Amino acid sequence: MIALAQTWWKRNLINLTEQRSILVHVTGDRIGDALIKWPAIVALKNAFPAHRLVWLAGLRKSVFNGTLASVAAGVIDEVHDLAGVGVSWGELVRPPFPGRFDILISTEPKIRNAILLRRIAHSVFISPAANFLLSDIKPTPGTKFPSSTFDQMRYLANLAAGRELRVEPTIAVGAGNEKLAHELLPEGFVYVGFAPGAGAARKRWPKARYIELARNQVINGRIPVFFLGPNELSMREEIARAVPKALFPEQEPLATKKRSALLSIALAQRIALGVANDAGGGHLLAAGGRPLITLFGHTSEHKFKPPYCKQIAITAQEFGGTEMKLIPVSRVASAIEAVIGGEER
């Protein structure tokens, strides 16, 4: 239970019978960040079920307006992105973002964001900036704001609710997606998932290593399943030629017209284990709840740890640097055997 240092009148402002809207501000969100935060976002909505939850991406696009729109449906009521809010001192000469909000949460610990967002009409303002200096609700003195993305969002949601919220680290994919996933990846086989993509080249383990690893799985009697995003579709022909038994369920005719993030997660629920770079595709696999081996180069395995599953982090730093190519296939293959090899025996 989080103990809150707050006055009785601020506590009274957070009243389920009086409040009608909550605004959550981020600079922008990509697939990975959004999926990591998602269970805490759902917990916040469940704590205030009658309130409109408004998501405001101040600078960049929000995946809740795109790739993850199907996930957001029924939880986030409005999404505003590319809003130009909470990101530049030049906003001081413009009117603030319209509307009045019962709770306004600035998720990032930037003092500039906090100062700019406090201009928006609100009853209660929550911000971790400058150790919650400008926040109407403050944590117990001496407590530290978490470093991981998930724990940060959960911490802010708990402050807004005034109590420790129940967080369920699952995503409901729907019966239709579950049925389709079973058709695409039927019972009777051991599937190992691979997500070889990443937005930045320096976050990608070499494609040839994924191919070698997939071949090893075939030798061990398992079926490699590749999860390819729009930017990785060009890999399919080469991978299919090198690993003829590999499956690409998201590109099957049965799936192409129904493709969504929820279908990807439903498919991820069907695998025994996944291997991925620290990128959006890996977080989609993680949301399936199965064990995930994540490969890290220069990024932090602690900050971006998913809340849905057991994660095995393999870092380039184990091998003397930050370049992804330093991670050998043998290290990843051993990790796979440690997770699922014993189960098969």
VENUR-V418310 format. One record per residue. N is the residue number from 1. RES is the residue in one small letter. BURIAL is + if it has 24 or more other C-alpha atoms within 12 Angstrom, else -. Layout:
BEGIN
N:RES:BURIAL ; N:RES:BURIAL
END
This chain:
BEGIN
1:m:- ; 2:i:+ ; 3:a:- ; 4:l:+ ; 5:a:- ; 6:q:+ ; 7:t:- ; 8:w:- ; 9:w:- ; 10:k:+ ; 11:r:- ; 12:n:- ; 13:l:+ ; 14:i:+ ; 15:n:+ ; 16:l:- ; 17:t:- ; 18:e:- ; 19:q:+ ; 20:r:+ ; 21:s:+ ; 22:i:+ ; 23:l:+ ; 24:v:+ ; 25:h:+ ; 26:v:+ ; 27:t:+ ; 28:g:+ ; 29:d:+ ; 30:r:+ ; 31:i:+ ; 32:g:+ ; 33:d:+ ; 34:a:+ ; 35:l:+ ; 36:i:+ ; 37:k:+ ; 38:w:+ ; 39:p:+ ; 40:a:+ ; 41:i:+ ; 42:v:+ ; 43:a:+ ; 44:l:+ ; 45:k:+ ; 46:n:+ ; 47:a:+ ; 48:f:+ ; 49:p:- ; 50:a:- ; 51:h:+ ; 52:r:+ ; 53:l:+ ; 54:v:+ ; 55:w:+ ; 56:l:+ ; 57:a:+ ; 58:g:+ ; 59:l:- ; 60:r:- ; 61:k:+ ; 62:s:+ ; 63:v:+ ; 64:f:+ ; 65:n:+ ; 66:g:- ; 67:t:+ ; 68:l:+ ; 69:a:- ; 70:s:+ ; 71:v:+ ; 72:a:+ ; 73:a:- ; 74:g:- ; 75:v:+ ; 76:i:+ ; 77:d:+ ; 78:e:+ ; 79:v:+ ; 80:h:+ ; 81:d:+ ; 82:l:- ; 83:a:+ ; 84:g:+ ; 85:v:+ ; 86:g:+ ; 87:v:+ ; 88:s:- ; 89:w:- ; 90:g:- ; 91:e:- ; 92:l:- ; 93:v:- ; 94:r:- ; 95:p:- ; 96:p:- ; 97:f:+ ; 98:p:- ; 99:g:- ; 100:r:+ ; 101:f:+ ; 102:d:+ ; 103:i:+ ; 104:l:+ ; 105:i:+ ; 106:s:+ ; 107:t:+ ; 108:e:+ ; 109:p:+ ; 110:k:+ ; 111:i:+ ; 112:r:+ ; 113:n:+ ; 114:a:+ ; 115:i:+ ; 116:l:+ ; 117:l:+ ; 118:r:+ ; 119:r:+ ; 120:i:+ ; 121:a:- ; 122:h:+ ; 123:s:+ ; 124:v:+ ; 125:f:+ ; 126:i:+ ; 127:s:+ ; 128:p:+ ; 129:a:+ ; 130:a:- ; 131:n:+ ; 132:f:+ ; 133:l:- ; 134:l:+ ; 135:s:+ ; 136:d:+ ; 137:i:+ ; 138:k:+ ; 139:p:+ ; 140:t:- ; 141:p:- ; 142:g:- ; 143:t:- ; 144:k:- ; 145:f:+ ; 146:p:- ; 147:s:- ; 148:s:- ; 149:t:+ ; 150:f:+ ; 151:d:+ ; 152:q:+ ; 153:m:+ ; 154:r:+ ; 155:y:+ ; 156:l:+ ; 157:a:+ ; 158:n:+ ; 159:l:+ ; 160:a:+ ; 161:a:+ ; 162:g:+ ; 163:r:- ; 164:e:- ; 165:l:+ ; 166:r:- ; 167:v:+ ; 168:e:- ; 169:p:+ ; 170:t:+ ; 171:i:+ ; 172:a:+ ; 173:v:+ ; 174:g:- ; 175:a:- ; 176:g:- ; 177:n:+ ; 178:e:+ ; 179:k:- ; 180:l:+ ; 181:a:+ ; 182:h:+ ; 183:e:- ; 184:l:+ ; 185:l:+ ; 186:p:- ; 187:e:- ; 188:g:- ; 189:f:- ; 190:v:+ ; 191:y:+ ; 192:v:+ ; 193:g:+ ; 194:f:+ ; 195:a:+ ; 196:p:+ ; 197:g:+ ; 198:a:+ ; 199:g:- ; 200:a:- ; 201:a:- ; 202:r:- ; 203:k:+ ; 204:r:+ ; 205:w:+ ; 206:p:+ ; 207:k:+ ; 208:a:- ; 209:r:+ ; 210:y:+ ; 211:i:+ ; 212:e:+ ; 213:l:+ ; 214:a:+ ; 215:r:+ ; 216:n:+ ; 217:q:+ ; 218:v:+ ; 219:i:- ; 220:n:- ; 221:g:- ; 222:r:+ ; 223:i:+ ; 224:p:+ ; 225:v:+ ; 226:f:+ ; 227:f:+ ; 228:l:+ ; 229:g:+ ; 230:p:- ; 231:n:- ; 232:e:+ ; 233:l:- ; 234:s:- ; 235:m:+ ; 236:r:+ ; 237:e:- ; 238:e:- ; 239:i:+ ; 240:a:- ; 241:r:- ; 242:a:- ; 243:v:+ ; 244:p:- ; 245:k:+ ; 246:a:+ ; 247:l:+ ; 248:f:+ ; 249:p:+ ; 250:e:+ ; 251:q:+ ; 252:e:- ; 253:p:- ; 254:l:- ; 255:a:+ ; 256:t:- ; 257:k:- ; 258:k:- ; 259:r:+ ; 260:s:+ ; 261:a:+ ; 262:l:+ ; 263:l:+ ; 264:s:+ ; 265:i:+ ; 266:a:+ ; 267:l:+ ; 268:a:+ ; 269:q:+ ; 270:r:+ ; 271:i:+ ; 272:a:+ ; 273:l:+ ; 274:g:+ ; 275:v:+ ; 276:a:+ ; 277:n:+ ; 278:d:+ ; 279:a:+ ; 280:g:+ ; 281:g:+ ; 282:g:+ ; 283:h:+ ; 284:l:+ ; 285:l:+ ; 286:a:+ ; 287:a:+ ; 288:g:+ ; 289:g:+ ; 290:r:+ ; 291:p:+ ; 292:l:+ ; 293:i:+ ; 294:t:+ ; 295:l:+ ; 296:f:+ ; 297:g:+ ; 298:h:+ ; 299:t:+ ; 300:s:+ ; 301:e:+ ; 302:h:- ; 303:k:- ; 304:f:+ ; 305:k:+ ; 306:p:+ ; 307:p:+ ; 308:y:+ ; 309:c:+ ; 310:k:- ; 311:q:+ ; 312:i:+ ; 313:a:+ ; 314:i:+ ; 315:t:+ ; 316:a:+ ; 317:q:- ; 318:e:- ; 319:f:- ; 320:g:- ; 321:g:- ; 322:t:- ; 323:e:+ ; 324:m:+ ; 325:k:+ ; 326:l:+ ; 327:i:+ ; 328:p:+ ; 329:v:+ ; 330:s:- ; 331:r:+ ; 332:v:+ ; 333:a:+ ; 334:s:- ; 335:a:+ ; 336:i:+ ; 337:e:+ ; 338:a:- ; 339:v:+ ; 340:i:+ ; 341:g:- ; 342:g:- ; 343:e:- ; 344:e:- ; 345:r:-
END
